[in-house]
Amino acid sequence: MSLTTSSFKRVSYLWDEAEAAKLAGDEVALLIYRSNLLGADLRLTNYGGGNTSCKVISKNPLTGEDTEVMWVKGSGGDLGTLKRSGLAALYVDRLRNLKNIYRGIEHEDEMVDLFNHCIYDLCSKAPSIDTPLHGFLPFKHIDHLHPDAAIAIAAAKDGEQITRELFNGTIGWVPWQKPGFDLGLKLKACLDANPGIRGIMLGSHGLFTWGDTAYESYINTLEVIEKCADYLEQSYGKSKPVFGGQKINSLPEDERHEKAASLAPVLRGFCSSDRLMLGHFTDDARVLEFINSNDLDRLAPLGTSCPDHFLRTKISPLVLNLEPDEDISDVAAIKNKLVPQFDTYRAMYREYYENCKHPNSPAIRDSNPVVILYPGVGMFTFSKDKQTARVAAEFYINAINVMKGSEAISEYTSLPRQEAFNIEYWLLEEAKLQRMPKPKPLTGKVALITGSGGGIGKAIAKKFVEEGACVVLNDMNEKRLKEAGDEFISNFGKDSVATTPLDVTNHEQIEKALKRTALTFGGVDIVVNNAGLSISKSIEDHTGKDWDLLYDVLVKGQFMVTQAMVKLMKDQNTGGDVINIVSKNALVSGPNNAGYGSAKAAQLHLSRLNAAELGAAGIRVNVVNPDAVISDSNIWAGGWAEGRAKAYGITVAELPEYYAKRTLLNKIILPDDIANACFAFVGGLLDKSTGNVLNVDGGVAMAFVR
């Protein structure tokens, strides 16, 4: 008897009869629907983890005869966002016939290439390593997931006995084995030895469940996970305190965030010793419960159990030997304290590699930690991009949940070091890494562009994201900022962008922007001082208020933002770029321009001064000098266009053509032109250039730098 929908307390029942009815008769569509529902609940599986399948009767395109075809999630991808293009389709009989040429577990990796000879849909995704796990089981619909509640039992010291007793023998057990062809045979053998079971628990790994229809498989999966979760829930604190009880107290939330924002760039610098990394911070309640516990020092070094967890989080985390209330204002002192801790971790990782490597193992990879735990404060994760860093944090929270459950019912066991190594340095996994596209030029970099709610700033931000960077959008106009943020999230995803209101003349808002940047991405690599305004008046009409506003925004604002962000760069010790959007007016004299032109000249010389001072820290400072960028620019609001038109004796409507005709190239300058110039400075080809001025004005001879 199935549970009623209201009976599910530990998982989410999301099946919609009306939606499913629209897909009736299309088993592949129902597979995708079921997969998306399962992937939407992180208690059932994690990002990119698990796989699902269905078997259908289709026509052989060569013979016209009916044949059984299995559709299964292909290599890579995520259940929550799975589409038909993410499935692999294989002839079931061909896949099963591979048993006839299988040479044993020492040669099972060679079977992966043979999956290609079983492909039914030539446009489908490449089959994953888990394909035979689905193919050798006879069921029409199969779910393989990594639910924390199930893995907690699977990773417990006596997990097999607990599984047998909890499910009265209706769930089989297969001990830990690396995923692959042989594990598929083991699943079939388990089913043959236990006919009538409703699923199989994989030791330290996950869960297989099934059904005759998509809905039956979905309900069976939910019921099994619900039972596991309910069993754990009833066990917490029953025989012993969770994680051995609390050892220390967390700092208050605002203090945790202040501490994390200050420390993140320092940690990022350490973790970027091999390649530039991006960061993520969380002080989730589950993390705090674990890192503040008595059992932290015992459990953290054990590492994770599920292969998916391990691949994302590395062999074990680095637990910082810092007090929650440690004074980290003296960055040099903190770095001195952290150096031996990182050295110890890197030495541990190198020893792990040397002790476990095989003659044909890939070369050692980055020996820095992915997960860093700061008791009383929270968890930092660092990886090649923001999404991977964020997902690593999610996976380690999964691992925490598993450890919590295993310890509540028995004793947690992690993967043996050699087994973990065999997964991390698996030649098939290495081949997958080698097939990944080459990183974009700005991958791993964080850029803060002031005044990026529209116009030039928004164009620069867009260019940088397209080239791989994460960007911090900011603007005084919060409506404009929100619209830009929503647009970037829609086009590039939530992991590519953060937003923060910013008035560059407001020290408090600059500090908040700095904190937001550090907490979200771990630090900053590129600062573009773009925020600006313009006032065009004669000397007689210029007021002191006009003058002060121009110098506050253009000069003081550039100085204050640079000062704050350079601190982050120095804390990281990874160098960086400052680009100042100035103007041809910094070099060219003209009427009705005393305040704006002189402020731009001050910006230009301030850039030179900063370049001279910051070079020793590997921080480059360069200038882009635009002219007459009219499109979507705030500069043309507030009377500037009228003032310039009056100065030149023309109408506002005639300005674009006037500006174009006075240039050597006779070109109108667009925001994208400025964005391309900025990218030229930071894209990797000009890493040894600083103190330069790049004119993007169509060619104004009077603005040539002499």
Residue pairs with C-beta under 8 A, 6 or more apart in sequence:
2 219
2 223
3 219
3 222
3 223
3 226
5 13
5 15
7 226
8 222
8 226
9 226
9 230
10 43
10 149
10 225
10 226
10 229
10 230
10 233
11 41
11 43
11 44
11 222
11 225
11 226
11 229
12 40
12 41
12 43
13 222
14 37
14 40
14 41
15 37
15 215
15 218
15 219
19 33
20 30
20 33
20 214
20 215
23 29
23 30
23 33
24 30
27 54
27 56
27 71
27 140
27 141
27 214
28 54
28 56
28 71
28 84
28 87
29 84
30 54
30 213
30 214
30 215
31 52
31 53
31 54
31 71
31 87
31 141
31 214
32 82
32 83
32 84
32 87
33 214
34 52
34 141
34 143
34 214
34 215
34 217
34 218
35 52
35 73
35 79
35 80
35 82
36 79
36 80
36 81
36 82
37 218
38 44
38 45
38 50
38 52
38 79
38 80
38 143
38 145
38 218
38 221
39 45
39 50
39 78
39 79
39 80
39 81
39 82
40 80
42 394
43 147
43 148
43 149
43 225
43 229
44 50
44 145
44 147
44 221
44 222
44 225
45 79
45 145
45 146
45 147
46 146
46 308
46 309
46 391
46 394
46 395
46 398
47 78
47 80
47 391
47 394
47 395
48 76
48 77
48 78
48 308
48 391
49 79
49 145
49 146
49 306
49 308
50 73
50 79
50 143
50 144
50 145
50 146
50 206
50 308
51 72
51 73
51 79
51 128
51 130
51 134
51 144
52 72
52 73
52 79
52 82
52 141
52 142
52 143
52 144
53 70
53 71
53 72
53 73
53 134
53 141
53 142
54 70
54 71
54 140
54 141
54 142
54 214
55 68
55 69
55 70
55 71
55 92
55 139
55 140
55 141
56 68
56 69
56 71
56 140
57 66
57 67
57 68
57 69
58 66
58 67
58 68
58 69
58 120
59 65
59 66
59 67
60 66
60 67
67 91
67 92
67 93
67 120
68 91
68 92
68 93
69 89
69 90
69 91
69 92
69 120
69 121
70 89
70 90
70 92
70 95
70 134
70 135
71 87
71 88
71 89
72 87
72 88
72 89
72 90
72 127
72 128
72 130
72 131
72 134
72 135
73 79
73 82
73 86
73 87
73 88
73 125
73 128
74 86
74 87
74 88
74 124
74 125
74 126
74 127
74 128
75 88
75 125
75 126
75 127
75 128
75 129
75 432
76 86
76 125
76 128
76 432
77 86
77 125
85 123
85 124
85 125
86 125
87 124
87 125
88 115
88 119
88 121
88 124
88 125
88 126
88 127
88 128
88 131
89 119
89 120
89 121
89 124
90 115
90 118
90 119
90 120
90 127
90 131
90 135
91 118
91 119
91 120
92 135
94 117
94 118
95 115
95 118
95 131
95 132
95 135
96 135
96 136
98 111
98 114
98 118
98 132
98 181
99 185
101 114
102 108
102 111
102 181
102 185
103 110
105 182
108 180
108 181
108 182
109 180
109 427
109 428
111 132
111 180
111 181
112 127
112 129
112 181
112 428
115 127
115 131
116 126
116 127
118 127
119 127
129 179
129 180
129 428
130 144
130 179
131 184
132 180
132 181
132 183
132 184
132 185
133 144
133 179
133 183
133 184
133 187
133 208
134 142
134 144
134 184
135 184
136 184
136 185
136 187
136 188
137 187
137 188
137 191
137 208
137 210
138 191
139 210
139 211
139 212
139 217
140 210
140 211
140 212
140 213
141 210
141 211
141 212
141 213
141 214
141 216
141 217
142 208
142 209
142 210
142 217
143 207
143 208
143 209
143 210
143 217
143 218
143 220
143 221
144 206
144 207
144 208
145 206
145 207
145 209
145 221
145 225
146 205
146 206
146 207
146 306
146 308
146 309
146 398
147 206
147 207
147 225
147 228
147 229
148 398
148 401
148 402
148 405
149 225
149 228
149 229
149 231
149 232
149 401
149 405
150 201
150 206
150 207
150 224
150 225
150 228
151 204
151 205
151 206
151 207
151 305
151 306
151 398
151 402
151 405
152 228
152 232
152 401
152 402
152 403
152 404
152 405
152 406
152 408
152 409
153 159
153 162
153 163
153 166
153 201
153 228
153 231
153 232
153 405
153 406
153 409
154 163
154 201
154 202
154 203
154 204
154 205
154 206
154 207
154 305
155 203
155 204
155 305
155 306
155 402
155 403
155 406
155 412
155 413
155 414
156 162
156 405
156 406
156 409
156 410
156 411
156 412
156 413
157 406
157 410
157 411
157 412
157 413
158 410
159 173
159 201
159 203
159 406
159 410
160 173
160 175
160 201
160 203
162 409
162 410
163 171
163 173
163 201
164 171
164 173
166 227
166 228
166 231
167 198
167 224
167 227
169 194
169 197
170 196
170 197
170 198
170 199
171 197
171 198
171 199
171 200
171 201
171 224
172 190
172 191
172 193
172 194
172 197
172 199
172 200
172 201
173 190
173 200
173 201
173 203
174 183
174 186
174 187
174 190
174 200
174 201
174 202
174 203
175 203
176 202
176 203
176 204
176 205
176 415
176 419
177 183
177 186
177 202
177 203
178 307
178 419
178 422
178 423
178 426
179 205
179 307
183 202
187 200
187 208
190 197
190 200
191 197
191 200
198 209
198 210
198 220
198 224
199 207
199 208
199 209
199 210
199 220
199 224
200 207
200 208
201 207
201 208
202 208
204 305
204 306
204 413
204 414
204 415
205 305
205 306
205 307
206 306
207 221
207 224
207 225
209 217
209 220
209 221
209 224
210 217
210 220
211 217
211 218
211 219
211 220
231 409
232 404
232 405
232 408
232 409
235 405
235 408
235 409
236 242
236 404
236 408
237 408
238 408
239 408
240 407
240 408
241 294
242 289
242 293
242 404
242 407
242 408
243 289
243 290
243 293
243 294
243 295
243 296
243 299
243 403
243 404
243 407
244 293
244 294
244 295
244 298
245 293
245 294
246 289
246 292
246 293
246 294
247 292
247 293
247 294
247 296
247 375
248 292
248 324
248 375
248 376
249 292
249 324
249 376
250 256
250 283
250 288
250 292
250 324
250 376
250 377
251 259
251 324
251 325
251 376
251 377
253 283
256 283
256 376
256 377
256 378
257 283
257 515
257 519
258 515
259 324
259 328
259 374
259 377
260 281
260 283
260 374
260 377
260 378
260 380
260 518
260 519
261 514
261 515
261 518
261 519
262 328
262 329
262 518
263 328
263 334
263 374
263 377
263 380
264 279
264 281
264 380
264 518
264 519
264 522
264 523
265 518
265 522
265 523
265 524
265 568
265 569
265 571
265 572
266 328
266 331
266 334
266 335
266 338
266 571
266 572
267 279
267 338
267 372
267 380
267 382
267 522
268 277
268 278
268 279
268 382
268 522
268 523
268 572
268 574
269 523
269 571
269 572
269 573
269 574
270 338
270 342
270 368
271 277
271 279
271 368
271 369
271 372
271 382
272 368
272 382
272 572
272 574
273 368
274 366
274 367
274 368
275 366
275 384
275 444
276 444
276 445
276 525
276 574
277 368
277 382
277 383
277 384
277 389
277 444
277 522
278 382
278 383
278 384
278 385
278 386
278 389
278 444
278 446
278 470
278 521
278 522
279 380
279 381
279 382
279 389
279 521
279 522
279 523
280 380
280 381
280 382
280 386
280 389
280 390
280 392
280 393
280 520
280 522
281 378
281 379
281 380
281 519
281 520
281 522
282 378
282 379
282 393
282 397
283 377
283 378
283 379
284 378
284 379
284 397
286 397
286 400
286 401
286 404
287 373
287 378
287 379
287 397
287 400
288 378
289 400
289 404
290 296
290 299
290 373
290 400
290 403
290 404
291 319
291 373
291 374
291 375
291 376
291 378
291 379
292 375
292 376
295 407
296 319
296 373
296 375
297 319
299 403
299 407
299 412
300 316
300 317
300 319
300 373
301 316
302 316
302 403
302 412
302 413
302 414
303 310
303 313
303 314
303 315
303 316
303 414
303 415
303 420
304 310
304 313
304 395
304 396
304 399
304 402
304 414
304 415
305 399
305 402
305 412
305 413
305 414
305 415
306 398
306 399
306 402
307 415
307 423
308 395
309 395
309 396
309 398
309 399
309 402
310 415
310 420
310 423
310 424
311 423
311 424
311 429
312 370
312 388
312 391
312 392
312 395
312 396
313 370
313 371
313 381
313 392
313 395
313 396
313 399
314 349
314 369
314 370
314 371
314 424
315 349
315 352
315 417
315 420
315 424
316 348
317 369
317 370
317 371
317 372
317 373
317 396
318 341
318 342
318 345
318 369
318 371
318 372
318 373
319 372
319 373
319 375
320 338
320 341
320 372
320 373
320 374
320 375
321 337
321 341
322 328
322 334
322 337
322 374
322 375
323 376
324 374
324 375
324 376
324 377
325 376
326 334
328 334
331 570
331 571
342 368
342 369
345 367
345 368
345 369
346 367
346 368
349 367
350 364
350 367
352 417
352 421
353 364
353 367
353 421
353 425
355 417
356 417
356 418
356 421
356 422
356 425
357 364
357 421
357 425
358 425
360 427
361 425
362 425
362 427
362 430
368 382
369 382
370 381
370 382
370 383
370 392
371 379
371 380
371 381
371 392
371 393
371 396
372 379
372 380
372 381
372 382
373 379
374 380
379 393
379 396
380 522
381 389
381 390
381 392
381 393
381 396
382 389
382 522
383 389
383 392
384 439
384 443
384 444
385 443
385 444
385 468
385 470
385 495
386 470
386 495
386 496
386 521
387 493
387 495
389 522
390 495
402 412
403 412
406 412
406 413
414 420
415 423
423 429
439 468
440 466
440 467
440 468
441 467
441 468
441 679
441 683
441 684
442 464
442 467
442 468
442 469
442 526
442 679
442 682
442 683
443 468
443 469
444 468
445 464
445 468
445 469
445 470
445 525
445 526
445 682
446 469
446 470
446 471
446 472
446 517
446 521
446 522
446 523
446 524
446 525
446 526
447 461
447 464
447 469
447 470
447 471
447 472
447 524
447 525
447 526
447 527
447 528
447 682
448 471
448 472
448 474
448 513
448 517
448 524
448 526
448 527
448 528
448 561
448 565
449 457
449 460
449 461
449 464
449 471
449 472
449 473
449 474
449 527
449 528
449 530
450 457
450 474
450 502
450 504
450 528
450 529
450 530
450 531
450 557
450 561
451 457
451 474
451 475
451 476
451 504
451 530
451 531
451 532
451 634
452 458
452 460
452 461
452 471
452 473
452 474
452 475
452 484
452 528
452 530
453 473
453 474
453 475
453 477
453 480
453 481
453 483
453 484
454 475
454 480
454 484
454 632
454 633
454 634
455 629
455 631
455 632
455 633
455 634
455 635
455 671
456 530
456 581
456 626
456 629
456 633
456 671
456 674
456 675
457 475
457 528
457 530
457 531
458 473
458 484
458 632
458 671
459 670
459 671
459 672
459 674
459 675
460 528
460 530
460 671
460 674
460 675
460 678
461 471
461 473
461 484
461 488
461 497
462 488
462 675
463 672
463 675
463 676
463 678
463 679
464 471
464 526
464 675
464 678
464 679
464 682
465 471
465 488
465 492
465 496
465 497
467 679
467 683
469 496
469 525
469 526
470 495
470 496
470 497
470 498
470 520
470 521
471 488
471 496
471 497
471 498
472 497
472 498
472 499
472 500
472 513
472 516
472 517
472 520
472 521
472 524
473 481
473 484
473 485
473 488
473 497
473 498
473 499
473 500
474 481
474 499
474 500
474 501
474 502
474 513
475 481
475 484
475 501
475 502
475 531
476 501
476 502
476 503
476 531
478 501
481 499
481 501
482 499
484 499
485 497
485 499
488 496
488 497
489 496
489 497
498 516
498 517
498 520
498 521
500 509
500 512
500 513
500 516
500 517
501 509
502 509
502 510
502 512
502 513
502 531
503 509
504 510
504 529
504 531
504 553
504 557
504 558
504 560
504 561
505 552
505 553
505 556
505 557
505 560
507 560
510 560
510 561
510 564
511 564
513 564
514 564
514 565
514 567
514 568
517 523
517 524
517 565
517 568
518 524
518 568
523 568
523 569
523 571
523 572
523 574
524 565
524 568
524 569
524 576
525 569
525 574
525 575
525 576
525 577
526 576
526 577
526 578
526 579
526 682
527 561
527 562
527 565
527 566
527 576
527 577
527 578
527 579
528 578
528 579
528 580
528 581
528 678
529 557
529 558
529 561
529 562
529 578
529 579
529 580
529 581
529 603
530 581
531 553
531 557
532 553
532 554
532 581
532 634
532 635
533 549
533 550
533 553
533 554
533 634
533 635
533 638
534 550
534 596
534 635
534 636
534 638
534 640
535 542
535 546
535 549
535 550
535 595
535 596
535 638
535 639
535 640
535 643
536 592
536 593
536 596
536 639
536 640
536 642
536 643
536 644
536 646
536 647
537 546
537 592
537 595
537 643
538 591
538 592
539 594
542 594
542 595
546 595
547 595
550 595
550 596
550 599
551 595
551 599
551 602
554 596
554 599
554 600
554 602
554 603
555 599
555 602
555 603
555 606
558 580
558 603
558 606
559 606
562 578
562 610
565 578
566 576
566 578
566 614
566 617
566 619
569 575
569 576
569 617
569 619
570 617
570 619
573 617
574 618
575 617
575 618
575 619
575 620
576 618
576 619
576 620
577 619
577 620
577 621
577 622
577 681
577 682
578 607
578 610
578 614
578 619
578 620
578 621
578 622
579 621
579 622
579 623
579 624
579 678
579 681
579 682
580 603
580 604
580 606
580 607
580 621
580 622
580 623
580 624
581 623
581 624
581 626
581 674
581 678
582 600
582 603
582 604
582 607
582 623
582 624
582 625
582 693
583 596
583 597
583 600
583 625
583 626
583 627
584 625
584 626
584 627
584 695
584 697
584 700
584 702
584 703
585 593
585 596
585 597
585 600
585 601
585 627
586 597
586 600
586 601
586 603
586 604
586 625
587 601
587 604
587 625
587 702
587 703
587 704
587 705
588 597
588 700
588 702
588 703
589 597
590 597
590 647
591 647
592 643
592 644
592 646
592 647
593 647
603 623
604 623
604 625
604 693
607 621
607 622
607 623
607 691
608 621
608 691
610 621
611 620
611 621
611 622
611 690
611 691
612 691
614 620
614 621
615 690
620 681
620 687
620 689
620 690
621 690
621 691
622 681
622 686
622 689
622 690
622 691
622 692
622 693
622 694
623 692
623 693
623 694
624 674
624 677
624 678
624 681
624 693
624 694
624 696
625 693
625 694
625 695
625 696
625 697
625 703
626 669
626 673
626 674
626 696
626 697
627 659
627 663
627 669
627 695
627 696
627 697
627 698
627 700
627 703
628 655
628 656
628 659
628 660
628 668
628 669
628 697
628 698
629 635
629 669
629 670
629 671
629 673
629 674
630 636
630 641
630 655
630 656
630 659
630 668
631 670
631 671
632 671
633 671
641 652
641 655
642 652
644 655
645 651
645 652
645 654
645 655
648 655
648 658
650 658
656 668
659 668
659 669
659 698
660 666
660 667
660 668
660 698
662 700
663 697
663 698
663 699
663 700
664 698
664 699
664 700
664 701
665 698
665 699
666 698
667 698
667 699
668 698
669 696
669 697
669 698
673 696
674 696
677 694
677 696
680 686
680 694
681 689
681 692
681 694
686 692
693 705
695 703
695 704
695 705
697 703
